[in-house]
Amino acid sequence: MSSHRPLGLPVSAAVLLLAVTGCSADARASVPAPAPPAAEAALCRALAKELPDTVAGQERSDPSPDSELTAGWGDGAIVLRCGVPRPEKMSDPQARAISADGVRWMLEQPEGGGPRFTTVYRETYVELTLDERYAHDVAPLVDLAAPVERAVPCALEPECR
């Protein structure tokens, strides 16, 4: 009986180690990648090359699955998706927008979460979802304005300024 006890402890420790390792691998946020048309996907790939390592002081930590159409910072606190469909809210004349360093973003406030912003007047839509910490903070929009402006051309030039 005592000969089985030493085997039981290492097996339990190994199971615990596998469980902990498995959990840490799944720590990345899970975000569905958009499926835009080829021309828009090319713009998104160009944007991916322009994105900064930090946004609003948060380090880059891309969501899963890996995709050039998604990016993240701060373990899901800030998530960007490029090539998303046109939001239905853009048809609402009462929709609110904000301009940050030359890029205009439409604001949506989904229930149970932080704000979601989507670019307007660009050749593809770029969506930025923020957790509650950034409900009143434009720093993520400012940090991402220059990369969006460089990679995703304005579709209606007078409207972008």
Order of alpha helices (4+ residues) and beta strands (2+ residues): alpha-alpha-beta-beta-beta-beta-beta-beta-beta-beta-alpha-alpha
